[in-house]
Amino acid sequence: MRILVIEDDNSLNKTIVDNLNQFGYQTDFSENFKDGEYYIGIRRYDLVLSSWNLPDGEGADLINIIKQKSPRTAVVILSSKTDKQNEIKALKTGADDFIKKPVDLDILLARVEARLRMGGTNVIKIDDLVIDPDEEKITYKGQDIELKGKPFEVLTHLARHSDQIVSKEQLLDAIWEEPELVTPNVIEVAINQIRQKMDKPLNISTIETVRRRGYRFCFPKKS
């Protein structure tokens, strides 16, 4: 599960991220609206944990951006403004939960876990192809496909953005924890694994190369 923390209080931000990491969550973090919006644009999150009042933007605007990009992403708002009207506004805007500051970390972690359990399914189903990101499992016409690790994540990311051309740089940023430490060649290796372990044995095509631009999920081929 991947979580984005957007909190301008540096100390609280670090404490939350450290605790989430200890519980096995993958986390990104930012201390302002602008950086948070950047992360939301390049990655899909299961949950976003955000302050309601950021120095450079409104929590309501951030919720709208998140929900437009990924309606199933849960949004939990943290706020030092504890009046009823702010809580109502956040929930009506689209927040899934509202937690008042100062934050009790035990309660926060429990509510994050509960919210993730309530989230919609992440399963991607396209005709006879089923991709289950939570189980790292692929089936085609009921047959299990042995594709794991980064090739699986690349396939999943492209399937989630099937109407887009995705560049190598975008794939690196979305999937690799430290994209600056690897070369774009790892994307080619992953794509080749998908074609060798999945497309070729099944006689299908899932990913097309768009010259000089990147890759596009193309299953099933349009007639």
N, C-alpha and C positions, 0 to 999 in steps of 0.2 A: 504494500500500500504506500502511495506517495502523497505526502502532505506538504503544503506550502504555508509557511508562517510569515505573516506581514504584521510587524509590530515595531513601532518607533522607539520604544523603551529598550535600549540595547541589552540591559541586564535581564529583563523579563524575556526578551526574544531568545537570548542564549540559554536561559534556564529551560524554557519550553522545548527548544530544539534538542538540547542534551537529553531531556527526559523522553522525548519521542524516539530519539535514536536508541536509547537503552531498551525500549520496548519493540525494537525491530522495524520501525517505520523508516522509509526513505524520506528525507526532508530537504527542502530548499527554504531559504529565508531571505527576507528583505526588510528594510527599515523605513520604506516609504512607498507611496502609491505607484510612482513611476516604475521602480524596479519590480514591484509586485505584478504590475500590468505586463511587463516584459516576460516574466516567467510564465504567466498565464497564457501568453501568446505562443510560446514555444513548447509547452509541455501539458500533458493531461494529468490532472490531480484527482485523487479520490476525495480529498477534503482540503479546503482552504480555511485556515484559522487566522482571522484578521482583526486588527483594532478598528473600532468604529470611527475613531477620530485620528486621521493621519495628517502630517504636516503639509502635505501637498495634494490632498484629495479627500473626497467624501466616501465613507463606507458604502453608502447607497449606490454610488456610481460603480464602485468596484464589484458589488454584488451583481449588478446588471451585466457587466463585462463577463464575469465568470459564467453566469447562467446562459448567456447568449452563445458562448463558445461550447460549453459542456453542461447541459441541463442536469445531468446526474451527479455532478460534482457537489458535494455537501459544503455548505458555508457556515462556519461557526464564528460569531462576532464576539469580540471582547470589548467591554466599554466601562470607562470610569464614570460615565454619565448614567446614573442608575434610576433616573426617573422613568415612569411607565411609558411616557410618550416616545422616548427613544427606542425602547424595546419593541413597542408596537410598530414603529416605523421600520425598524430593521427586519422584523418578521414579515411585514406586509411587502417590503421590497423584494423579499426572496430568501432571506437568511433562514437556515434550518434550525439554528439554536442561538441563544444569546446568553453570554456568561458575564456576570458583573465582576469588576475589579474591586479590591485586590483578589487575585486568582488563587484558589486552592488547587494545587497541582494534582492531588489525588482525584478530586472531583472532575477537573478538566480532562484528565486522561480517561476516566471512566465514561465521560460523556462523549469524548471523541470515539472511543471504542464502540459505544452504543450507536452513535450516529453512522459509523461505517457499516455496522451490521444492518442498519435500516436502508442503506443505499440501494439503488437500482442495480440490476444485473449488469456485469461488464461483458457478458458473452456477446460475441459478434457472429451473426448467422446470415450467410449469403448463399442462397440456394442450398446446395448439398454440403457446403463448407461451413464448419462450426469452429470458431476460435474462442477458447476459454482462457483469458489472461490470468485469472486467479489460480487456476489449476495447471497452467502452462501446458495446455492440451489442445490438440487439433484433431478433428475427425472429418473425413470426407466420405459421404455415403456410408456412414457407420464404421469406417475403417480408421484406426488410430494412425497418426502420422508422427514419426519420431523426429521432432524438430525442437530443440531446446536452446536456452541461453540467448545470446545476442541475436542470432538469426530469427528466433521466435519473436523477440521484442521488435525487431525491424519489421517483420511481417505484420505484427499486430498494429504497430504505429501507422503503417501505410494503409492497412485495412480501415482503420478509424478515420483516415483522411482520404478516402477513396475517390473523392472528387477533386483532389489537388495533386499538383506536382510537388514533390518534397525533395529539397536539395540534400546533398550529403551533409552540409553544415547543419541543417535543421535536424537531420537524423542524429548526428553526433550530439547536439545540444539536448535533444529530447531523451536520449537513451543512455549515453555514457555519463557516469558520475563526474569524470574529469576529462571532458572532451578535448581540452587543450593538450593533453598528454598522449593522444593517439592521432594517427594519420587517417585521412579520408579513405585510405586503402582498406581499412577494416570494414567499411560499408560494402565494398565490392566483394570481399570475402563472404560476408553475411548473405548477400544477394545470391552469390554462387551456391552457397549451402542450401538456400531455399529451393533453387532450381534443380539441384542435384538430388536432394532428399525428398522433395515434394512434387514439384512440377513434372519432372521427367518420369518418375515411376507411375504417376497418376494420369499422365498425358493431358495435363492442363497447363494454363499459364496464369500466374497470379500477379506478376510484377513486370512492367515494361520499363525499359530505359528510355528516357527522353533526353536526347543528346544535348550536352552542355547545360542541362537544367536540373536533372535529378531522376527521380523514379516516381512511378504512379501505379497504384493498385489497379489491376485490370480484369479481375475475375468477377463475374463471367464475361467473356469477350462479347462485346456488342455486335450484333449482326448488321 
